[in-house]
Amino acid sequence: MTEPIGSVTGETLQNIAAEGVWAGGLTYTPAVLRVARALLATAQGSATGVLPPELQQPVDKLRAAATVNVLRIPAHDEAQLSALSIKLNTQTPSPVVVMPAGWSPYGWLPFVWTYFQLALDGYHVLAYTPRGIGQAGLISTSTGYIDVGGPNDWADGVTVLDYAVETFEPSAIGMLGESYGSGLSQLVAAHDPANRVRAVVALSTWGNLATSMYDNGTRHLAAVDALIAFTGGPEEDKFDERTREILAKFRENRDMEDVVDWGTERSPAAYLDQTNSRGIPTFMSNTWHESLFPVNQVLDTYNRLTVPKRLNLWIGDHGAPEGVGLVGVPLGIAFPGMLTPMREARDWVNHYLRGTKLPEREPVANQIMFTYKTKPVSGGAQRITEAARREFAYDWSPDENIERLFLGDGVSDGILRTKEDTGWSRTFTVGQETKARAVDAPLTTGQDEWFGNPKVYQLNEFERDLLQIWLTEPLTDGRMVHGTPTVRLTVASTTTEATLVAYLFDVAADNTARIITHEPCTVTGLTPGEGRTVEWLLQSACYEIPEGHRLALVVNSRDPLYSYTETRDKALHSTTITSPENEESYLDLPLPQA
């Protein structure tokens, strides 16, 4: 397949800087691919005059300093791994950065800019596409079946490390990956028999694949469907029989123990003993509104690491914070803070592979939603003029300062207050989607947040027959939501199962709202009409509710991201929330430690 080389202009770069890397879910924008192809063709000498000066100049430096090759690395079986090699033209031993590609039909291609930047920083670079990933006919596509981070991927990573050692004779080896590549970086570093990986950077990463797919009795259908659709080919061509069996069980909600075991085997969290014993310095990042790998499982993994470590938590969704820096937008046209995620990742690599001084800060950095300053731009959007605030901490510690807000009855909506309120019940019809939802679309809604345009909800439009709302009074001093909220409810259903999706919203005086966090929970084995008390954690958050705003807890039965309770009959069913004495329904709101 011929890959077209189009000219890149300042307008192309401005498009990425203004709109990000994702176009309608887990799909790269045409501008991202245009930049990558033009960079590669120029570096290989097969195209000229297709780059603007701000990209042409670093490519000219690269061509003078290194040799760029596209090659294939044979795996231990019949798979062939597509790879991009950048070898410095020097006799002095230099470190190498190995970069497994993310989950994309374009394999290693979209991040050509980052490979070039690393080479200009003084690294050999070896990027590769994991087995099975990629669209047929592209130079960046690897053969074989996708192993989803399983043992074949570990073995492939070791093979790539062997190739890097033989080819570059490096002074040190580091691994850097985003999304799928981030998990593979952790897994390969933990399983390499020769223990050669000196540092790992894991961006928009996962710690526990099992809970990213299935948690609180609820399947994360939209995330898995998006990934399956973004491999570069039909499911039957991309996955072996065992993986297709797992995917069928997942879709059909059967034998979920097998699905969990399969996901656990592919989870970096399962191999922390190896990572810790090897002392592999690990840099991790994730986002508060992550729709593929929710933040709690990353926090759990991070807390269990005993190695040198850092954690960045950003506004937005999967890949948005690092995306622009990975694909190639020079500093001059970025908004304040746009390139910080990749700069800090490269600082980690430089420190552990080259011995440069690591900028001093506490290890955990939380970006506070949505504290950036913006100005209007054409089309009705906002552009960031001052980056959102970040708070720094020594660790992600358990929440100790909890404000308990009890759910109470009200004339219209319910009430959140510090005084217990029992004996009431509130009922809603189940099984239908509502305007209260986590995202309009995975990745792109959160990408808009990163770019200064969080989704605005209209509380007045929430369907009171399909959900329930509890509200505080206007908060005199505002609130800082800092940690992992907990919801406890007593639920009764007209069926034997009930899906509950809990959301927290920041509600302004005009009843517009922004989402803080959410999480589903599916309860099974109910006796129709009888209550059961359930408790679950929402996803962690760092959110500043302004003075005078209200906090809303919203509960419905269905969100497009998740599975939900379906009934075989055509009758309308309902869920009732109650608050019995001694089992009061409440929200535990985490606050900063006093």
Secondary structure, DSSP 4 states (H G I P E B T S, - for coil): ---------HHHHHHHHHH-SBSSSS-B-HHHHHHHHHHHHHHHTS--S-S-HHHHHHHHHHHHHEEEEEEEEE-SSS-EEEEEEEEES-SS---EEEEE--SSTTTTGGGHHHHHHHHHTT-EEEEEPPTT-S-TT-TT---S---TTSHHHHHHHHHHHHHHHHHH--S-EEEEEETHHHHHHHHHHHH-TT--EEEEEEES--S-HHHHHEETTEE-HHHHHHHHTTSSS-HHHHS-HHHHHHHHHHHHT--HHHHHHHHHHT-GGGGHHHHHHHT--EEEEEETT-SSS-HHHHHHHHHH--SSEEEEEESSSTTHHHHHHHHT--GGGSPTTTTHHHHHHHHHHHHHHH-PPPPP--SEEEEPBT--EEEE-GGG-EEEEEPPPEEEESS-PPP-EEEEEEEE--SSSEEEESS---S-EEEEE-SS--S--S-SSTTHHHHHHHTT-PPPEEGGGS-TTTEEEEEPPP-TT-EEEEE--EEEEEEEESSS-EEEEEEEEEE-TTSEEEEEEEEEEEE-SPPTT--EEEEEEPPPEEEEEPTT-EEEEEEES--TTS-----SSSS--EEEEE--TTS--EEEEEE---
